[in-house]
Amino acid sequence: MLIDSHCHLDRIDLTPYQDDFSCFMEEVSKQQIEHMLCISIDLEAYPSMCELVAPYPQISLTVGVHPNAHDGKEPTTDELITLGQAEKVIGIGETGLDYFRSEGDLSWQHQRFRRHIAAAKSLNKPLIVHTREAREDTLRILQEEGADSIGGIIHCFTEDWEFALRALELNFYISFSGIVTFNNAKAIQEVAQKIPVDRYLIETDSPYLAPVPFRGRPNYPIYVRHVAEFIAKLRNTTFETIAQQSNENFKRLFNLYPS
């Protein structure tokens, strides 16, 4: 059974499923996807996202505002804490820094990131961190804000082994998306080979970043299998081992083991 640790279910293309989310969920079950974490990127779409996934216990949620979200409501720490108290919400984010898509004075990104960290610490729920071309500032802010006390995920990992080691020291897990299957992703593949067995997760980030052999097409949670299969080859192990270990790692991080 597989877990997709990062997807945007309110944004996927349902055309192959008769534009019916329930048909999509039937296929997810057939493909042995045990759980999906549906990630928030703004507060405007959040209520409809919650409504979409509410009937499905195999879908959990996060609450947060993406570092590239410019035009919507700016979250306060108190708002994030209030929304984050919902039973279905198991993490805060995605949050972080992105210097690739944003220009100029980005102090507002830093402030937003720090508010998310404060909310996560207050709720004792892990952070889901997005970082792009902002590695040093991302690590520095996580350290300054004491994010190691709650930990979380560096999602859609695109950095190198040095960054991974520093993230591990801050109590973060590394999550691999379809990018790890790309031919030019040698540094990411090195990390996937070296990462400790108890500190990796797999994801799709669907509908974005479909893995080989679907690169360039819409992505779906069922394609997380291809990420697992590729990492199994890199680590010279079986698909079943990667699926089981990433499943256990996810449940440990989010404290989802049955009592």
MOKAZI-V5226 format. One record per residue. N is the residue number from 1. RES is the residue in one small letter. SS is DSSP state (2 for helix, 1 for strand, 0 for the rest). OMEGA is omega as a letter, one per 30 degrees, with the letter a starting at -180 (* if undefined). Layout:
# MOKAZI-V5226
{{N	RES	SS	OMEGA} {N	RES	SS	OMEGA}}
This chain:
# MOKAZI-V5226
{{1	m	0	a} {2	l	1	l} {3	i	1	l} {4	d	1	a} {5	s	1	a} {6	h	1	l} {7	c	1	a} {8	h	0	a} {9	l	2	l} {10	d	2	a} {11	r	2	a} {12	i	0	l} {13	d	0	a} {14	l	0	a} {15	t	2	l} {16	p	2	a} {17	y	2	l} {18	q	0	a} {19	d	0	a} {20	d	0	a} {21	f	2	l} {22	s	2	l} {23	c	2	l} {24	f	2	a} {25	m	2	l} {26	e	2	l} {27	e	2	l} {28	v	2	l} {29	s	2	l} {30	k	2	a} {31	q	0	l} {32	q	0	l} {33	i	1	a} {34	e	1	a} {35	h	1	l} {36	m	1	l} {37	l	1	a} {38	c	1	a} {39	i	0	l} {40	s	0	l} {41	i	0	l} {42	d	0	a} {43	l	0	a} {44	e	0	a} {45	a	0	a} {46	y	2	a} {47	p	2	a} {48	s	2	l} {49	m	2	l} {50	c	2	a} {51	e	2	a} {52	l	2	a} {53	v	2	a} {54	a	0	a} {55	p	0	a} {56	y	0	a} {57	p	0	a} {58	q	0	l} {59	i	1	l} {60	s	1	a} {61	l	1	l} {62	t	1	l} {63	v	1	a} {64	g	0	l} {65	v	0	a} {66	h	0	a} {67	p	0	l} {68	n	0	a} {69	a	0	a} {70	h	0	a} {71	d	0	a} {72	g	0	a} {73	k	0	l} {74	e	0	a} {75	p	0	l} {76	t	0	l} {77	t	2	a} {78	d	2	l} {79	e	2	l} {80	l	2	l} {81	i	2	a} {82	t	2	a} {83	l	2	a} {84	g	2	l} {85	q	0	a} {86	a	0	a} {87	e	0	a} {88	k	0	a} {89	v	1	a} {90	i	1	a} {91	g	1	a} {92	i	1	l} {93	g	1	g} {94	e	1	a} {95	t	1	l} {96	g	1	a} {97	l	1	l} {98	d	1	l} {99	y	0	a} {100	f	0	a} {101	r	0	a} {102	s	0	a} {103	e	0	l} {104	g	0	l} {105	d	0	a} {106	l	0	l} {107	s	2	l} {108	w	2	l} {109	q	2	l} {110	h	2	a} {111	q	2	l} {112	r	2	l} {113	f	2	a} {114	r	2	l} {115	r	2	l} {116	h	2	l} {117	i	2	l} {118	a	2	l} {119	a	2	l} {120	a	2	l} {121	k	2	l} {122	s	2	a} {123	l	2	a} {124	n	0	l} {125	k	0	a} {126	p	1	l} {127	l	1	l} {128	i	1	a} {129	v	1	l} {130	h	1	l} {131	t	1	l} {132	r	1	a} {133	e	0	a} {134	a	0	a} {135	r	2	a} {136	e	2	l} {137	d	2	l} {138	t	2	a} {139	l	2	a} {140	r	2	a} {141	i	2	l} {142	l	2	a} {143	q	2	a} {144	e	2	a} {145	e	0	l} {146	g	0	a} {147	a	2	l} {148	d	2	l} {149	s	2	l} {150	i	0	a} {151	g	0	a} {152	g	1	a} {153	i	1	l} {154	i	1	a} {155	h	0	l} {156	c	0	a} {157	f	0	a} {158	t	0	a} {159	e	0	a} {160	d	0	a} {161	w	2	l} {162	e	2	l} {163	f	2	a} {164	a	2	l} {165	l	2	a} {166	r	2	l} {167	a	2	l} {168	l	2	l} {169	e	2	l} {170	l	0	l} {171	n	0	l} {172	f	1	l} {173	y	1	l} {174	i	1	a} {175	s	1	a} {176	f	1	l} {177	s	0	l} {178	g	2	l} {179	i	2	a} {180	v	2	a} {181	t	2	a} {182	f	0	a} {183	n	0	a} {184	n	0	a} {185	a	0	a} {186	k	2	a} {187	a	2	l} {188	i	2	l} {189	q	2	l} {190	e	2	l} {191	v	2	l} {192	a	2	l} {193	q	2	a} {194	k	2	a} {195	i	0	l} {196	p	0	a} {197	v	0	a} {198	d	0	a} {199	r	0	l} {200	y	1	l} {201	l	1	l} {202	i	1	a} {203	e	0	l} {204	t	0	a} {205	d	0	a} {206	s	0	g} {207	p	0	a} {208	y	0	l} {209	l	0	l} {210	a	0	l} {211	p	0	l} {212	v	0	g} {213	p	0	a} {214	f	0	a} {215	r	0	a} {216	g	0	l} {217	r	0	l} {218	p	0	a} {219	n	0	l} {220	y	0	l} {221	p	2	a} {222	i	2	l} {223	y	2	l} {224	v	2	l} {225	r	2	a} {226	h	2	l} {227	v	2	l} {228	a	2	a} {229	e	2	a} {230	f	2	l} {231	i	2	l} {232	a	2	l} {233	k	2	l} {234	l	2	a} {235	r	0	l} {236	n	0	l} {237	t	0	a} {238	t	0	l} {239	f	2	a} {240	e	2	l} {241	t	2	l} {242	i	2	l} {243	a	2	a} {244	q	2	a} {245	q	2	l} {246	s	2	l} {247	n	2	l} {248	e	2	a} {249	n	2	l} {250	f	2	a} {251	k	2	l} {252	r	2	a} {253	l	2	a} {254	f	0	l} {255	n	0	a} {256	l	0	l} {257	y	0	l} {258	p	0	a} {259	s	0	*}}
